[in-house]
């Protein structure tokens, strides 16, 4: 699984959907919606290519786009999804236990990170993951030029 490659446009699509979810969470203070997003983060952390938003992207968006020019390693994205999961759980706890400031702060930070990824392609969790690899002297995975699609 560590060698899995994904279309970076799918990760940005997922970040855009996540941004919308967190805007709604902030507007409604819905613990249940942020818990639902936490479940999405958990599924996507297990396998970015099989997360709910990735399936939507692959089914409805990707067929209308040219093939990706590059593919990126899934490991940094999985780590970023775990970070998102932590923020979502903290936001839900804030809303559920009557600490709306904590809920809003955690949801706001998650929104900021998702927005940066969706709009600018800057995945903060991915950057933390890569920085940790550099600090520990481990090799940093690179994006790979995408070739023609495999024969079916």
C-alpha positions in Angstrom: 0.0 0.0 0.0 2.9 2.4 0.7 3.8 2.4 -3.1 0.3 3.4 -4.1 0.1 6.4 -6.5 -2.9 8.7 -6.8 -4.1 11.5 -9.1 -3.4 14.8 -7.2 -6.4 16.4 -8.8 -8.6 13.9 -6.9 -7.0 15.0 -3.6 -7.7 18.6 -4.5 -11.3 17.7 -5.3 -11.7 16.0 -2.0 -10.2 19.0 -0.3 -12.8 21.2 -2.1 -15.7 19.0 -0.9 -14.1 19.0 2.6 -14.0 22.8 2.6 -17.7 23.0 1.8 -18.4 20.5 4.6 -16.4 22.6 7.1 -18.1 25.8 6.0 -21.5 24.2 6.8 -20.1 22.8 10.1 -19.0 26.3 11.1 -22.4 27.8 10.1 -24.5 25.2 11.9 -22.2 24.0 14.6 -23.3 20.4 13.7 -21.4 17.8 15.6 -23.0 15.1 13.5 -21.8 16.6 10.2 -18.3 16.9 11.5 -18.4 13.3 12.8 -19.5 12.3 9.3 -16.5 14.1 7.9 -14.3 12.3 10.5 -15.6 9.0 9.1 -14.6 10.2 5.6 -11.2 11.1 6.9 -10.8 7.7 8.4 -11.8 5.8 5.2 -9.5 8.0 3.2 -6.6 7.6 5.6 -6.9 3.8 5.1 -6.8 4.2 1.3 -6.9 7.6 -0.4 -7.9 6.1 -3.7 -10.9 4.4 -2.1 -12.2 7.3 0.1 -15.7 8.4 -0.6 -14.7 11.7 -2.3 -12.1 9.8 -4.4 -14.8 7.5 -5.7 -17.0 10.5 -6.6 -14.1 12.1 -8.3 -13.2 9.0 -10.3 -16.8 8.3 -11.2 -18.1 11.7 -12.2 -15.2 14.2 -12.6 -12.1 12.3 -13.9 -13.8 10.9 -17.0 -14.3 14.5 -18.2 -10.6 15.4 -17.7 -7.5 14.5 -19.6 -5.3 11.9 -17.9 -3.1 13.3 -15.1 0.3 14.5 -16.1 1.7 13.3 -12.7 0.8 10.9 -10.0 1.7 11.5 -6.3 2.5 9.0 -3.6 -0.5 8.2 -1.3 1.5 8.0 1.9 1.6 11.8 2.6 -2.1 12.1 1.7 -2.9 9.3 4.2 -1.0 11.1 6.9 -2.8 14.4 6.1 -6.2 12.5 6.4 -5.2 11.3 9.8 -4.4 14.9 10.8 -7.8 15.9 9.4 -9.4 13.1 11.4 -7.8 14.4 14.6 -9.1 18.0 14.0 -12.6 16.7 13.1 -12.8 14.6 16.2 -11.7 17.6 18.3 -14.2 19.8 16.6 -17.0 17.2 17.2 -16.0 16.9 20.9 -16.2 20.6 21.3 -19.7 20.8 19.8 -20.9 17.7 21.6 -19.6 18.7 25.1 -20.8 22.3 24.9 -17.5 24.0 24.0 -18.4 25.7 20.8 -15.3 27.8 20.7 -13.2 24.6 20.7 -15.4 23.2 18.0 -15.2 26.3 15.8 -11.5 26.6 16.3 -10.8 23.1 15.2 -13.3 23.2 12.4 -11.8 26.5 11.3 -8.3 25.1 11.2 -9.4 22.1 9.3 -11.2 24.4 6.8 -8.1 26.5 6.4 -6.0 23.4 5.6 -8.6 22.0 3.2 -9.0 25.4 1.5 -5.2 25.7 0.9 -5.1 22.3 -0.7 -8.2 22.9 -2.8 -7.3 26.3 -4.1 -3.5 26.3 -4.1 -2.6 22.6 -4.1 -0.8 23.1 -0.7 -1.4 20.1 1.4 -0.2 21.1 4.9 -0.4 17.6 6.3 1.6 16.2 3.4 4.2 18.9 4.0 4.5 17.9 7.6 4.9 14.2 6.6 7.6 15.0 4.1 9.4 17.3 6.6 9.4 14.4 9.1 10.9 12.1 6.5 13.7 14.7 5.8 14.4 15.2 9.5 14.7 11.4 10.1 16.9 11.0 7.0 14.5 8.7 5.2 13.9 9.1 1.4 11.2 11.4 0.3 8.8 10.0 -2.3 8.5 12.1 -5.5 5.7 12.7 -7.9 5.9 10.4 -10.9 5.2 11.3 -14.5 2.0 9.6 -15.5 2.2 7.3 -18.5 -0.5 6.0 -20.7 -3.3 4.3 -18.9 -2.8 0.5 -18.5 -4.3 -1.8 -21.0 -7.5 -3.3 -19.8 
